[in-house]
Every structure is written in structure tokens, then in C-alpha cells.
Amino acid sequence: MASSEEALEQLQKLRLSIDNIDNALIHILAERFRLTQSVGELKATYNLPAADPQREAKQIARLREMAQSARLNPDFAEKFLNFIITEVIQHHKAIAEQKDQR
């Protein structure tokens, strides 16, 4: 059995790894939103709808399958993607409104 000091050391290492993953997640999300910004601008330019329910359904199904393979709760993965999709749609609507005001 590990001593308290060894346990605290291990805890610190685990937390450092978690912090590194959190950093990567933030950078990946930032890049994703940069790309969806471009999608929103393209949609606004060509008067395409902000939401694409067929694409969203495909993405959710794909993400649930990936989550299952990764042994991550698919319901959690779907909630996470839905949160992102909702934010992206809001951004796309705002971009379209800005284009309309010009």
C-alpha cells in the first residue's frame, strides 16, 4: 500500500495530466469554432440556413458511435455535441444578422 506522500505525488501527476488534456481541449475547441465561423460566413453569404438538422443528426450518430468505441458514455457525448451545436447555430445566426445589416 502506498504512503500518503506517495498517494499525494501520484494525485499531483494525475492532475497534471488532466490539466494538459484540458489545455488541449480548449485549443481544439478554439480551432473548431474558428472553422465554424468560416462555415457561418459562407452560409450567410449564400443565404443558407444557420442550422442543418440532417448534418446534426449524422454528427450525433457518428459521435455516439465513437463514444461507445472509446468507452465514453454516448449520452454524455451527445449532450456535449448538442451544447456545441447550439452555440454554433447562435454564432451563425449572429453572422447572418450582421451581413443583413450591411
Sequence and secondary structure as in RCSB ss.txt:
>XXXX:A:sequence
MASSEEALEQLQKLRLSIDNIDNALIHILAERFRLTQSVGELKATYNLPAADPQREAKQIARLREMAQSARLNPD
FAEKFLNFIITEVIQHHKAIAEQKDQR
>XXXX:A:secstr
   HHHHHHHHHHHHHHHHHHHHHHHHHHHHHHHHHHHHHHHHHHTT  S  HHHHHHHHHHHHHHHHHTT  HH
HHHHHHHHHHHHHHHHHHHHHHHHHH 
